[in-house]
Amino acid sequence: MAVTTETWTVLRMILWSAEYLAGKGVERARLDAEHLLAHALGLKRLDLYLQHDRPLEPAELDTFRPMLKRRAAREPLQYVLGHQPFRELDLAVDRRVLIPRPETEVLVGAVLEWAAGRADLDALDVGTGSGAIALSLATEGPFERVVATDVSGAALEVAAANRAATGLDERVELRQGEDFGCIREDERFDVIVSNPPYVAQPEAEGLEPEVVAWEPAEALFAGPDGLDVIRRLIDGAPGHLREGGLLALEVGADQPEAVARLLTQRGAFEEVAVKADLTGRGRVVLATRRAEARTDRKEA
């Protein structure tokens, strides 16, 4: 009796993998299957359909199958692929860092809009993670110096690898510390920017497995209302911002009003504004350090 072996073509593998991932609860199963197979074959995703009837080689199947299993276990696609595009950059990412998101691209865009027409600026990126914000500012804006901090030494390892890949070692300085703990008392910046942890701890149960089971909790959660870190940043920023300097914060979709109120109560800021993300939700809060600003908290 003759023994037959199955032939897996590109299209057949896409269809089977999409069904398999969907059965595991993956939301964009077909698209993720395409990204995974394209990565395994060293192709662009759309090129798969130019080779849709090509049989897959055993070595290609051996490369693809472990990646598919990782995604089926709800590991984020970006971690499986090992990278994430962000504005003009392609950043290495793994579970040591938060995956850069479109909202953070809006945050960077808001800072670059403020910086347009200025020169020789320096910036502080608090909680840099993969380095997405700091490296984008140094790549796209008039920033001669960017200091990027993170409490996690593991995250800074990823940021250092991305910094080396972009060739920005001389302009982007990495420091380990919490909030402003690694910033000298007399250090001042034109811009302080942060995508801090802002998810309220009680919301953890409602998050997708890709987020709560894989991304670093210290980069996500910030107390019962999600504002613990943001409060500390608002309190500490006036001591490290030059007069007229910009504080730019990414916040949760339900937090802009509360954060704007905190900035106003602080007494050190003016021109408080909220910028919407691509879906129309307020996700970025901006404020300018008032000239001769008070550094004590204004009474409510």
Residue frames as qw, qx, qy, qz and C-alpha x, y, z in Angstrom:
[[0.000, 0.890, 0.456, 0.000, 0.00, 0.00, 0.00],
 [0.425, 0.482, -0.019, 0.766, 1.49, 3.30, -1.05],
 [0.356, -0.605, -0.411, 0.582, 2.15, 5.90, 1.67],
 [0.225, 0.737, 0.277, 0.574, 0.99, 9.40, 0.82],
 [0.367, -0.343, -0.332, 0.798, 2.12, 12.58, 2.49],
 [0.122, 0.890, 0.413, -0.150, 0.15, 15.79, 2.69],
 [0.458, 0.296, 0.147, 0.825, 1.32, 18.72, 0.64],
 [0.164, -0.789, -0.369, 0.463, 1.07, 22.05, 2.41],
 [0.387, 0.560, 0.247, 0.689, 0.89, 24.93, -0.02],
 [0.137, 0.089, -0.250, 0.954, 1.19, 28.53, 1.09],
 [0.453, -0.281, -0.186, -0.825, -2.55, 29.17, 0.75],
 [0.746, -0.304, -0.577, -0.133, -3.56, 25.93, 2.43],
 [0.526, -0.136, -0.540, 0.642, -1.33, 26.73, 5.39],
 [0.084, -0.175, 0.112, -0.975, -2.77, 30.23, 5.68],
 [0.612, -0.308, -0.340, -0.644, -6.35, 28.94, 5.70],
 [0.758, -0.264, -0.586, 0.112, -5.65, 26.12, 8.14],
 [0.420, -0.022, -0.445, 0.791, -3.62, 28.35, 10.47],
 [0.236, -0.273, -0.015, -0.933, -6.26, 31.07, 10.47],
 [0.730, -0.357, -0.413, -0.412, -8.91, 28.56, 11.51],
 [0.716, -0.157, -0.550, 0.401, -6.61, 27.15, 14.18],
 [0.219, 0.087, -0.319, 0.918, -5.85, 30.58, 15.66],
 [0.435, -0.339, -0.180, -0.814, -9.50, 31.61, 15.56],
 [0.776, -0.325, -0.524, -0.129, -10.31, 28.51, 17.56],
 [0.592, -0.166, -0.465, 0.637, -7.86, 29.71, 20.23],
 [0.163, -0.854, -0.402, 0.287, -9.62, 33.08, 20.48],
 [0.381, -0.230, 0.231, 0.865, -7.18, 35.13, 18.40],
 [0.308, 0.696, 0.317, -0.565, -9.07, 38.15, 17.10],
 [0.454, 0.736, -0.290, -0.411, -7.32, 38.79, 13.77],
 [0.817, -0.179, 0.541, 0.085, -6.57, 35.16, 13.04],
 [0.770, 0.548, 0.242, 0.219, -6.20, 35.34, 9.24],
 [0.222, 0.925, -0.216, 0.218, -4.00, 38.44, 9.32],
 [0.483, -0.694, 0.530, -0.065, -1.81, 37.04, 12.07],
 [0.882, 0.048, 0.449, 0.136, -1.41, 33.75, 10.21],
 [0.626, 0.736, 0.061, 0.252, -0.25, 35.67, 7.16],
 [0.063, -0.907, 0.371, -0.187, 2.26, 37.72, 9.17],
 [0.701, -0.464, 0.541, -0.012, 3.67, 34.61, 10.82],
 [0.865, 0.259, 0.380, 0.201, 4.03, 32.65, 7.58],
 [0.446, 0.861, -0.070, 0.236, 5.56, 35.60, 5.75],
 [0.286, -0.827, 0.468, -0.121, 8.10, 35.98, 8.54],
 [0.811, -0.228, 0.535, 0.060, 8.93, 32.28, 8.47],
 [0.778, 0.441, 0.351, 0.277, 9.43, 32.38, 4.69],
 [0.408, -0.364, 0.174, 0.819, 11.31, 35.69, 4.64],
 [0.167, 0.465, 0.592, 0.636, 8.64, 37.32, 2.46],
 [0.234, -0.035, 0.138, -0.962, 6.44, 40.39, 2.60],
 [0.450, 0.226, 0.734, -0.456, 2.90, 39.45, 3.62],
 [0.626, 0.568, 0.065, -0.531, 1.32, 40.36, 0.28],
 [0.281, 0.528, -0.744, -0.298, 3.96, 38.32, -1.57],
 [0.426, -0.039, 0.877, -0.219, 2.41, 35.19, -0.09],
 [0.649, 0.508, 0.427, -0.373, -0.38, 35.46, -2.64],
 [0.446, 0.697, -0.456, -0.328, 2.06, 35.58, -5.52],
 [0.235, 0.342, -0.910, 0.024, 3.22, 32.16, -4.36],
 [0.666, -0.202, 0.300, -0.652, -0.08, 30.85, -3.03],
 [0.965, 0.105, -0.078, -0.227, 0.24, 27.42, -4.68],
 [0.392, 0.590, -0.671, 0.218, 3.90, 26.83, -3.82],
 [0.861, -0.321, -0.390, 0.046, 4.52, 23.76, -1.65],
 [0.319, -0.854, 0.345, -0.221, 6.24, 24.49, 1.64],
 [0.575, 0.390, -0.684, 0.220, 9.56, 22.82, 2.29],
 [0.745, -0.412, -0.501, 0.152, 9.99, 20.70, 5.45],
 [0.465, -0.067, -0.303, 0.829, 12.49, 23.23, 6.85],
 [0.157, -0.331, -0.118, -0.923, 9.98, 26.03, 6.29],
 [0.673, -0.482, -0.442, -0.346, 7.31, 24.08, 8.14],
 [0.706, -0.269, -0.463, 0.464, 9.73, 23.47, 11.00],
 [0.221, 0.099, -0.158, 0.957, 10.33, 27.21, 11.26],
 [0.341, -0.360, -0.267, -0.826, 6.66, 28.13, 11.06],
 [0.634, -0.409, -0.640, -0.143, 5.04, 25.64, 13.43],
 [0.476, -0.315, -0.523, 0.633, 6.67, 26.84, 16.69],
 [0.008, -0.036, 0.004, -0.999, 5.73, 30.43, 15.85],
 [0.485, -0.331, -0.503, -0.634, 2.13, 29.40, 15.23],
 [0.621, -0.400, -0.652, 0.171, 1.99, 27.56, 18.56],
 [0.299, -0.165, -0.344, 0.874, 3.33, 30.62, 20.38],
 [0.244, -0.128, -0.164, -0.947, 0.61, 32.81, 18.88],
 [0.595, -0.346, -0.635, -0.351, -2.03, 30.17, 19.66],
 [0.534, -0.354, -0.593, 0.487, -0.92, 30.42, 23.30],
 [0.055, -0.944, -0.313, -0.092, -1.92, 34.12, 22.99],
 [0.527, -0.400, 0.109, 0.742, 1.62, 35.42, 23.01],
 [0.279, 0.825, 0.068, -0.487, 1.41, 38.80, 21.22],
 [0.795, 0.558, 0.150, 0.186, 2.22, 38.69, 17.52],
 [0.192, 0.916, -0.293, 0.195, 4.87, 41.37, 17.99],
 [0.521, -0.614, 0.589, -0.070, 6.77, 39.25, 20.50],
 [0.880, 0.133, 0.447, 0.092, 6.62, 36.21, 18.23],
 [0.632, 0.724, 0.069, 0.268, 7.94, 38.25, 15.29],
 [0.693, -0.286, -0.100, 0.655, 10.41, 40.09, 17.52],
 [0.220, -0.022, 0.119, 0.968, 9.74, 43.57, 16.21],
 [0.130, 0.769, 0.595, -0.196, 7.15, 46.33, 15.91],
 [0.317, 0.467, 0.242, 0.789, 7.06, 49.25, 13.43],
 [0.235, -0.772, -0.402, 0.433, 6.77, 52.64, 15.13],
 [0.162, 0.907, -0.049, -0.386, 6.59, 55.79, 13.03],
 [0.508, 0.740, -0.425, -0.115, 9.89, 55.80, 11.05],
 [0.139, -0.532, 0.819, -0.165, 11.47, 53.04, 13.13],
 [0.856, -0.057, -0.462, -0.224, 11.31, 49.26, 13.30],
 [0.288, -0.639, 0.554, -0.449, 11.89, 48.37, 16.93],
 [0.469, 0.046, -0.874, 0.120, 12.96, 45.12, 18.50],
 [0.558, -0.407, 0.232, -0.685, 10.44, 44.07, 21.18],
 [0.513, -0.073, -0.854, 0.051, 9.98, 41.15, 23.53],
 [0.530, -0.659, -0.516, -0.138, 8.19, 40.58, 26.79],
 [0.500, -0.254, -0.316, 0.766, 10.69, 42.76, 28.68],
 [0.001, 0.162, -0.022, -0.987, 8.95, 45.84, 27.22],
 [0.455, 0.564, 0.480, -0.495, 5.49, 47.14, 26.45],
 [0.488, 0.353, 0.614, 0.510, 4.53, 46.87, 22.79],
 [0.007, -0.267, 0.052, 0.962, 4.51, 50.39, 21.24],
 [0.281, 0.586, 0.757, -0.064, 1.00, 51.37, 20.18],
 [0.257, 0.603, 0.401, 0.639, -0.59, 53.91, 17.81],
 [0.312, -0.914, -0.257, -0.036, -1.58, 56.13, 20.75],
 [0.597, -0.579, 0.144, 0.536, 2.09, 56.59, 21.55],
 [0.462, 0.271, 0.424, 0.730, 2.74, 57.61, 17.96],
 [0.061, -0.854, -0.363, -0.367, 0.16, 60.37, 18.54],
 [0.550, -0.785, -0.051, 0.281, 2.05, 61.39, 21.69],
 [0.598, -0.193, 0.318, 0.710, 5.30, 61.67, 19.74],
 [0.275, 0.561, 0.480, 0.616, 3.53, 63.59, 17.00],
 [0.244, -0.924, -0.280, -0.093, 2.22, 66.11, 19.51],
 [0.575, -0.641, 0.131, 0.491, 5.71, 66.71, 20.90],
 [0.517, 0.079, 0.453, 0.722, 7.17, 67.09, 17.40],
 [0.097, 0.785, 0.450, 0.415, 4.42, 69.57, 16.50],
 [0.386, -0.906, -0.095, 0.147, 5.32, 71.67, 19.57],
 [0.620, -0.465, 0.309, 0.552, 9.03, 71.44, 18.73],
 [0.583, 0.543, 0.406, 0.447, 8.65, 72.47, 15.09],
 [0.195, 0.883, 0.046, 0.424, 10.61, 75.63, 14.31],
 [0.503, -0.819, 0.274, -0.040, 12.73, 75.36, 17.46],
 [0.682, 0.519, -0.474, 0.204, 16.33, 74.21, 17.65],
 [0.318, 0.383, -0.698, 0.514, 18.84, 72.56, 19.98],
 [0.690, -0.457, 0.047, -0.559, 16.23, 71.08, 22.29],
 [0.184, 0.212, -0.935, 0.218, 16.71, 68.43, 24.91],
 [0.729, -0.267, -0.238, -0.584, 14.08, 66.02, 26.18],
 [0.206, -0.256, 0.870, -0.366, 13.47, 63.58, 29.00],
 [0.700, -0.067, -0.528, -0.476, 11.53, 60.39, 28.25],
 [0.365, -0.341, 0.704, -0.505, 10.37, 58.82, 31.52],
 [0.730, 0.093, 0.629, -0.250, 9.64, 55.10, 31.28],
 [0.269, 0.562, -0.513, -0.590, 11.18, 54.58, 27.86],
 [0.884, 0.144, 0.397, -0.202, 10.61, 50.82, 27.53],
 [0.823, 0.304, 0.346, 0.333, 11.72, 49.88, 24.01],
 [0.349, -0.352, 0.191, 0.847, 12.99, 53.42, 23.45],
 [0.328, 0.604, 0.641, 0.342, 10.20, 54.22, 20.97],
 [0.021, -0.969, -0.240, 0.059, 9.59, 57.79, 22.14],
 [0.399, -0.747, 0.278, 0.452, 13.19, 58.81, 22.78],
 [0.499, -0.080, 0.641, 0.578, 14.52, 57.37, 19.53],
 [0.304, 0.701, 0.576, 0.291, 11.68, 58.88, 17.50],
 [0.108, -0.970, -0.094, 0.195, 12.28, 62.33, 18.95],
 [0.420, -0.597, 0.453, 0.511, 16.00, 62.09, 18.20],
 [0.480, 0.176, 0.712, 0.482, 15.29, 60.79, 14.68],
 [0.198, 0.684, 0.596, 0.371, 12.52, 63.17, 13.63],
 [0.172, -0.950, -0.258, -0.029, 12.82, 66.30, 15.76],
 [0.304, 0.774, -0.279, 0.479, 15.25, 69.10, 16.62],
 [0.747, -0.650, 0.110, -0.087, 16.48, 67.29, 19.72],
 [0.358, 0.695, -0.590, 0.201, 20.22, 67.36, 20.28],
 [0.096, 0.237, -0.874, 0.414, 19.97, 65.35, 23.47],
 [0.745, -0.325, -0.254, -0.524, 17.40, 62.92, 24.83],
 [0.091, -0.304, 0.854, -0.413, 17.64, 61.26, 28.22],
 [0.741, -0.143, -0.459, -0.469, 15.57, 58.07, 28.41],
 [0.197, -0.359, 0.766, -0.496, 14.91, 56.44, 31.76],
 [0.773, -0.191, -0.464, -0.387, 13.27, 53.27, 32.97],
 [0.602, -0.553, 0.455, -0.353, 12.97, 51.54, 36.32],
 [0.966, 0.031, 0.256, -0.034, 13.54, 48.19, 34.58],
 [0.252, -0.614, 0.632, 0.400, 17.09, 47.22, 33.70],
 [0.534, 0.185, 0.794, 0.222, 15.71, 44.52, 31.40],
 [0.402, 0.837, 0.363, -0.073, 13.72, 47.13, 29.46],
 [0.026, -0.896, 0.302, 0.325, 16.82, 49.29, 29.12],
 [0.492, -0.234, 0.753, 0.370, 18.62, 46.35, 27.51],
 [0.486, 0.570, 0.636, 0.185, 15.99, 46.36, 24.75],
 [0.137, 0.972, 0.093, -0.166, 16.19, 50.15, 24.44],
 [0.315, -0.687, 0.511, 0.410, 19.98, 49.93, 24.14],
 [0.529, 0.095, 0.757, 0.371, 19.71, 47.40, 21.31],
 [0.359, 0.793, 0.481, 0.108, 17.26, 49.65, 19.47],
 [0.092, -0.939, 0.138, 0.301, 19.46, 52.68, 20.07],
 [0.437, -0.415, 0.651, 0.461, 22.43, 50.85, 18.58],
 [0.503, 0.388, 0.717, 0.286, 20.36, 49.79, 15.56],
 [0.230, 0.919, 0.315, 0.049, 19.40, 53.42, 14.88],
 [0.614, 0.305, -0.070, 0.725, 22.92, 54.77, 15.37],
 [0.179, -0.831, -0.100, -0.518, 21.79, 57.28, 18.01],
 [0.751, -0.305, -0.423, 0.404, 24.17, 56.29, 20.80],
 [0.376, 0.082, -0.181, 0.905, 25.68, 59.78, 21.08],
 [0.217, -0.326, -0.116, -0.913, 22.34, 61.62, 21.30],
 [0.748, -0.423, -0.253, -0.445, 20.20, 59.29, 23.41],
 [0.082, 0.400, -0.771, 0.488, 21.36, 58.59, 26.95],
 [0.722, -0.337, -0.546, -0.257, 19.84, 55.69, 28.91],
 [0.053, -0.389, 0.640, -0.661, 19.52, 55.77, 32.70],
 [0.498, -0.335, -0.798, -0.058, 17.92, 53.41, 35.19],
 [0.032, -0.067, -0.542, 0.837, 15.65, 54.83, 37.85],
 [0.001, 0.625, 0.780, -0.028, 12.06, 55.44, 38.89],
 [0.041, 0.944, 0.319, -0.074, 10.30, 58.66, 37.86],
 [0.261, 0.906, -0.207, 0.260, 12.91, 61.45, 38.35],
 [0.793, -0.581, 0.150, 0.103, 15.11, 59.45, 40.68],
 [0.776, -0.046, 0.271, 0.567, 18.04, 59.26, 38.24],
 [0.303, 0.778, 0.182, 0.519, 17.78, 62.93, 37.18],
 [0.437, -0.027, -0.351, 0.828, 20.10, 65.40, 38.86],
 [0.084, -0.708, -0.525, 0.465, 18.42, 68.05, 40.96],
 [0.003, -0.654, 0.113, 0.748, 19.73, 70.84, 38.72],
 [0.235, 0.052, 0.783, 0.574, 18.94, 69.12, 35.39],
 [0.417, 0.540, 0.274, -0.678, 16.38, 70.93, 33.22],
 [0.360, 0.169, 0.798, 0.452, 14.77, 69.94, 29.91],
 [0.258, 0.095, -0.255, -0.927, 12.72, 71.63, 27.20],
 [0.739, -0.083, -0.378, -0.551, 10.39, 68.62, 27.05],
 [0.273, -0.182, 0.893, -0.307, 9.38, 65.93, 29.51],
 [0.692, 0.106, -0.391, -0.598, 7.38, 63.18, 27.85],
 [0.225, -0.196, 0.919, -0.257, 6.05, 59.90, 29.15],
 [0.713, -0.117, -0.495, -0.483, 3.86, 56.95, 28.29],
 [0.178, -0.370, 0.760, -0.504, 3.55, 55.88, 31.92],
 [0.141, -0.268, -0.952, 0.046, 1.62, 52.98, 33.43],
 [0.295, -0.056, 0.108, -0.948, -1.99, 54.15, 33.58],
 [0.583, -0.231, -0.677, -0.385, -4.23, 51.09, 33.74],
 [0.544, -0.476, 0.344, -0.599, -6.25, 50.81, 36.96],
 [0.075, -0.268, 0.952, -0.128, -5.48, 47.56, 38.76],
 [0.570, 0.224, 0.648, -0.452, -9.16, 46.48, 38.94],
 [0.644, 0.575, -0.141, -0.484, -9.30, 46.56, 35.12],
 [0.090, -0.466, 0.860, 0.187, -6.82, 43.68, 34.81],
 [0.511, 0.159, 0.830, -0.159, -9.55, 41.05, 34.65],
 [0.580, 0.688, 0.309, -0.307, -11.05, 42.65, 31.54],
 [0.114, 0.738, -0.517, -0.418, -7.83, 42.79, 29.52],
 [0.874, 0.364, -0.278, -0.165, -6.98, 40.41, 26.68],
 [0.917, -0.307, 0.127, 0.222, -4.59, 37.55, 27.52],
 [0.677, 0.492, -0.006, 0.547, -2.05, 39.06, 25.11],
 [0.018, -0.784, 0.178, -0.594, -1.81, 42.04, 27.45],
 [0.609, -0.661, 0.240, -0.367, -2.26, 40.82, 30.99],
 [0.960, -0.201, 0.176, 0.078, -0.39, 37.51, 30.65],
 [0.814, 0.288, 0.107, 0.492, 2.53, 38.69, 28.53],
 [0.255, 0.744, -0.080, 0.613, 3.30, 42.41, 28.76],
 [0.417, 0.032, -0.598, 0.684, 5.23, 43.65, 31.83],
 [0.304, -0.744, -0.595, 0.032, 2.82, 44.51, 34.63],
 [0.387, -0.555, -0.158, 0.719, 5.03, 47.35, 35.88],
 [0.112, -0.057, 0.387, 0.914, 4.55, 49.11, 32.54],
 [0.217, -0.444, -0.711, -0.501, 0.76, 48.71, 32.65],
 [0.469, -0.682, -0.558, -0.064, -0.73, 49.12, 36.09],
 [0.216, 0.318, -0.290, 0.877, -0.66, 52.18, 38.37],
 [0.104, 0.048, 0.611, -0.783, -2.84, 51.75, 41.42],
 [0.274, 0.438, 0.805, -0.290, -6.59, 51.63, 41.97],
 [0.390, 0.801, 0.265, -0.368, -7.41, 54.49, 39.57],
 [0.771, 0.415, 0.242, 0.418, -4.42, 54.18, 37.21],
 [0.168, 0.928, -0.009, 0.333, -3.09, 57.62, 38.14],
 [0.727, -0.624, 0.029, 0.286, -0.41, 56.82, 40.74],
 [0.660, -0.045, 0.254, 0.705, 2.54, 57.33, 38.38],
 [0.211, 0.684, 0.339, 0.611, 0.95, 60.25, 36.55],
 [0.395, -0.905, -0.148, -0.063, 0.49, 62.09, 39.86],
 [0.694, -0.500, 0.165, 0.491, 4.18, 61.65, 40.66],
 [0.536, 0.278, 0.362, 0.710, 5.20, 62.86, 37.21],
 [0.007, -0.840, -0.295, -0.455, 3.04, 65.97, 37.51],
 [0.548, -0.826, -0.044, 0.124, 4.43, 66.69, 40.96],
 [0.695, -0.406, 0.275, 0.526, 8.05, 66.26, 39.91],
 [0.595, 0.527, 0.369, 0.481, 8.06, 67.72, 36.40],
 [0.043, 0.987, 0.070, 0.142, 8.15, 71.45, 37.31],
 [0.527, -0.750, 0.323, 0.236, 11.52, 70.99, 38.99],
 [0.586, -0.183, 0.619, 0.489, 13.04, 69.62, 35.77],
 [0.440, 0.671, 0.502, 0.324, 11.28, 71.66, 33.06],
 [0.265, -0.032, 0.054, 0.962, 12.56, 74.97, 31.78],
 [0.275, 0.529, 0.344, -0.726, 10.10, 77.85, 31.78],
 [0.547, 0.508, -0.232, -0.624, 7.84, 77.46, 28.75],
 [0.045, 0.268, -0.947, -0.169, 8.82, 73.79, 28.48],
 [0.711, -0.035, -0.359, -0.603, 6.36, 71.08, 27.52],
 [0.365, -0.142, 0.874, -0.289, 5.02, 68.21, 29.62],
 [0.641, 0.174, -0.446, -0.600, 3.38, 65.58, 27.42],
 [0.372, -0.156, 0.856, -0.323, 1.63, 62.52, 28.86],
 [0.469, -0.086, -0.738, -0.478, -0.19, 59.58, 27.32],
 [0.381, -0.090, 0.619, -0.681, -3.24, 58.68, 29.42],
 [0.211, 0.275, 0.938, 0.011, -6.13, 56.24, 29.42],
 [0.035, -0.418, -0.585, -0.695, -9.21, 57.01, 27.36],
 [0.405, -0.751, -0.496, -0.163, -11.21, 57.82, 30.52],
 [0.620, -0.470, -0.244, 0.579, -8.49, 59.89, 32.19],
 [0.377, 0.437, 0.127, 0.807, -7.92, 63.17, 30.25],
 [0.280, -0.797, -0.171, -0.507, -10.22, 65.30, 32.40],
 [0.768, -0.621, -0.088, 0.131, -8.76, 63.98, 35.64],
 [0.728, -0.044, 0.065, 0.681, -5.19, 64.51, 34.45],
 [0.184, 0.610, 0.171, 0.751, -5.98, 68.01, 33.16],
 [0.493, -0.809, -0.154, -0.282, -7.46, 68.82, 36.56],
 [0.816, -0.417, -0.035, 0.398, -4.33, 67.56, 38.32],
 [0.553, 0.258, 0.121, 0.783, -2.17, 69.77, 36.09],
 [0.093, -0.743, -0.183, -0.637, -4.30, 72.83, 36.80],
 [0.671, -0.726, -0.129, -0.071, -4.30, 72.19, 40.55],
 [0.814, -0.095, -0.083, 0.567, -0.52, 71.81, 40.55],
 [0.117, -0.947, -0.095, 0.282, -0.22, 75.53, 39.83],
 [0.420, -0.519, 0.472, 0.576, 2.96, 75.17, 37.78],
 [0.342, 0.158, 0.758, 0.532, 1.36, 74.69, 34.36],
 [0.386, 0.540, 0.135, -0.736, -0.66, 76.60, 31.82],
 [0.497, 0.427, -0.498, -0.568, -2.07, 75.95, 28.34],
 [0.432, -0.065, 0.887, -0.149, -3.37, 72.54, 29.40],
 [0.607, 0.351, -0.304, -0.645, -4.75, 70.74, 26.34],
 [0.708, -0.015, 0.699, -0.100, -5.99, 67.30, 25.32],
 [0.318, 0.453, -0.607, -0.571, -5.17, 65.71, 21.98],
 [0.881, 0.101, 0.254, -0.385, -7.26, 62.91, 20.50],
 [0.445, -0.239, 0.805, 0.311, -5.99, 59.66, 19.06],
 [0.109, 0.088, -0.702, -0.698, -6.95, 58.32, 15.63],
 [0.164, -0.447, -0.872, -0.116, -10.30, 57.07, 16.98],
 [0.178, -0.668, -0.211, -0.691, -11.22, 60.50, 18.35],
 [0.701, -0.633, -0.318, 0.079, -10.62, 59.64, 22.02],
 [0.062, -0.909, 0.323, -0.255, -8.55, 61.98, 24.17],
 [0.960, -0.118, -0.142, 0.210, -5.30, 60.12, 24.86],
 [0.594, 0.166, -0.166, 0.769, -2.59, 62.79, 25.17],
 [0.264, -0.926, -0.257, 0.082, -2.51, 65.62, 27.71],
 [0.561, 0.373, -0.063, 0.737, -0.15, 68.55, 27.14],
 [0.317, -0.920, -0.205, 0.103, 0.82, 71.41, 29.43],
 [0.479, 0.624, -0.196, 0.586, 3.41, 74.19, 29.43],
 [0.559, -0.381, -0.429, 0.599, 5.48, 75.09, 32.48],
 [0.045, -0.961, -0.252, -0.105, 4.42, 78.49, 33.65],
 [0.399, 0.574, -0.285, 0.656, 7.05, 81.20, 33.83],
 [0.065, -0.385, 0.564, -0.728, 8.30, 81.62, 37.40],
 [0.695, -0.293, -0.536, -0.380, 6.08, 78.70, 38.25],
 [0.569, -0.521, 0.454, -0.445, 5.22, 77.76, 41.75],
 [0.454, 0.247, -0.856, -0.038, 6.48, 74.31, 42.64],
 [0.213, 0.034, 0.810, -0.546, 4.13, 73.75, 45.54],
 [0.010, -0.416, -0.868, -0.271, 0.68, 72.25, 45.05],
 [0.247, -0.272, -0.071, -0.927, -2.11, 74.80, 44.68],
 [0.282, 0.120, 0.769, -0.562, -4.84, 74.36, 47.24],
 [0.012, -0.345, -0.847, -0.405, -7.92, 72.69, 45.75]]
